Amino acid sequence: MKKPALIILFLVMTIVVLSLFKTFLANRISTSGMVLGDIQQQISYYKTENAILSEKVYSMSSLTYVSKEAKNLGFVQNSGDFVLTNPLPIALKQ
């Protein structure tokens, strides 16, 4: 008669402990959701800033911008365009 009572008591205590653990874990997760939302908002902000800054870098390092700034500062003379190689004809005559 003692064994069934011990088994039932053990199962009831296990249920109580697991219920308390589930409540504790749910409380932890619910508060971390707000922190996660803030972090995602910061990530979005920094991705946008990164895109804007990379566009600025691209525009500042472009050859047209560099040549315009060099011309404004007087480092280059105005010269005609030059080509390193002659373009190939589109179709060869046979």
N, C-alpha and C positions, 0 to 999 in steps of 0.2 A: 504494500500500500504506500510505502514511502517513495518508491521510484516514480510512479506517475505524478505525485505531488511535486517532486523535485524537477521533473521534466517540464511540467506546466509552469512552475515558478521561474525556471531558467528561460523558457520561451517568452514569458511576460516581461522579464527583465531585459531580454534581448530586444524586444519590440520597443520598450521605453527608451533604451539607450540609442537605438537606431533612429527613433523619432526625434530625439533631442539633437542627434548629429545632423539629421536632415534639416531641421529648423536652423541650426547654426550655419550650415553650408548655404542654405537659401538666403539667409541674411547677408552673408559675405558676398555672394554673387550679386545681390540686388544693389549694394552700395558700389561695387566695382563697375557696374554698368554706367553709372554717371561719369566716373573717371575715364572709362573707355570712350564715351562720347566726347569728352573734352579733348582727349588725345587725338581722336579722329579729326576733330575740327582743327586742331593745330597742324596735323599732317596735311590737311587740305590747304590751309593757309600757306604753309611752307612750300608745297608743290606749286602753288600759284606764283609765289615769289620767285621760286627757282625758274619757272618758265619765263617770267618777265626779265629776270636778270640774264638768262641765256640769250634771249632775243636782243638785249642791249649789247651783250658781248659780240654776238654775230654782226650786229650793225656797226659796232665800233671797230671791228677787225676786218670789215669788208674792204676790198681794194678801192672802191669808189670813195668811201669815207676817208681812207688813209691818203689817197691822192688829193682829195679836196683840202684836207687839213695841211698837207705838205705844200699845196699851191698857196693857201692862205698865209702860211708861214714863210714862203719864199724859198723853199728848198729845191723845187724842181722848176725847170723851164718848160714852157708850153711847147711841146713837140708833137709831131704827127703820130698817128698810130703806126705801129710796126708789127710785123707778123714773123714768127719764128720759122714757120714752114709754109710752103705754098699748099693751098688746098688741092686735093686730088679731084680730077674731073668726075662728074657723076657717071657718065658713060663714056667708054672709050670707042673711038671710031675704028671700024674694021675695014 
